[in-house]
Amino acid sequence: MIEIVEMNANHVPQVAELEKMCFHDPWSEASVASELGNPLSLWLVAADGEKVVGYVGSQTVIDMTDMMNIAVHPDFRRRGVAKMLVERLVDALKDRQSRCLMLEVRASNTGAQLLYEILGFVQVGIRKNYYRNPKEDALILRKEWEI
Ligand SMILES: CC(C)(COP(=O)(O)OP(=O)(O)OC[C@H]1O[C@@H](n2cnc3c(N)ncnc32)[C@H](O)[C@@H]1OP(=O)(O)O)[C@@H](O)C(=O)NCCC(=O)NCCS
């Protein structure tokens, strides 16, 4: 059974492995670990027993949160894991008095865009050539809620 829990030190190596597997420009293990000590950060993992099958990372400044990354292991995709991660993140952010969640997504990443649309995000802007490797525009998406 997959459970959503707050990331702890034991999860960090597997989160860093997933970063490498899923992104061209991955966070290092040390960078992921440093988030544990950051009071502004909240990272959640989807755990199937000891195995980390997905994660979402965020940072909140006052009442605005930036979703920095989200990934699900290829063997566990299209089972609602990412949806569950974001829904749990939003619940946790409400408790922390955040009022909105922003993210950037590659213009070509239509699968992730569909996920965000289902979750109630709307496009609020575009950042030209935001991504490297390969170079690509980012769509800026935002979801707001009342607290
Ligand atoms: C994007 C990603 C996190 C989605 O994870 P996931 O656990 O498979 O997503 P979910 O199962 O929660 O998807 C929920 C819904 O979103 C939509 N969706 C998600 N991924 C999709 C895809 N690749 N293609 C089309 N629709 C997709 C579907 O409507 C899906 O519901 P359905 O499976 O019943 O049709 C995953 O594909 C991933 O890790 N990709 C690589 C990293 C990445 O691109 N991260 C996003 C960076 S902004």
The ligand as a Gaussian input file, in Angstrom:
#p B3LYP/6-31G(d) Opt

LIG

0 1
 C        4.233000      13.874000     -14.291000
 C        4.264000      12.696000     -13.298000
 C        4.764000      13.221000     -11.955000
 C        2.824000      12.153000     -13.142000
 O        2.830000      11.146000     -12.147000
 P        1.686000      10.018000     -12.062000
 O        1.730000       9.437000     -10.704000
 O        1.808000       9.105000     -13.196000
 O        0.366000      10.894000     -12.243000
 P       -1.108000      10.460000     -11.774000
 O       -1.278000       8.989000     -11.945000
 O       -1.404000      11.033000     -10.444000
 O       -1.971000      11.219000     -12.883000
 C       -3.277000      11.701000     -12.610000
 C       -3.895000      12.132000     -13.934000
 O       -3.060000      13.105000     -14.591000
 C       -3.018000      12.866000     -16.006000
 N       -1.686000      12.388000     -16.410000
 C       -0.627000      12.129000     -15.606000
 N        0.448000      11.762000     -16.362000
 C        0.030000      11.771000     -17.644000
 C        0.672000      11.483000     -18.872000
 N        1.970000      11.109000     -18.933000
 N       -0.035000      11.597000     -20.017000
 C       -1.326000      11.982000     -20.002000
 N       -2.004000      12.276000     -18.848000
 C       -1.326000      12.182000     -17.696000
 C       -4.037000      11.769000     -16.254000
 O       -5.283000      12.382000     -16.464000
 C       -4.002000      11.014000     -14.943000
 O       -5.196000      10.295000     -14.707000
 P       -5.435000       8.875000     -15.455000
 O       -4.172000       8.065000     -15.276000
 O       -6.608000       8.311000     -14.702000
 O       -5.717000       9.187000     -16.879000
 C        5.166000      11.545000     -13.803000
 O        4.820000      11.217000     -15.141000
 C        6.644000      11.859000     -13.760000
 O        7.329000      11.630000     -12.766000
 N        7.197000      12.402000     -14.876000
 C        8.610000      12.740000     -14.940000
 C        8.927000      13.946000     -14.094000
 C        8.067000      15.140000     -14.462000
 O        7.796000      15.410000     -15.632000
 N        7.649000      15.897000     -13.446000
 C        6.839000      17.094000     -13.612000
 C        7.738000      18.252000     -13.672000
 S        6.816000      19.788000     -13.773000

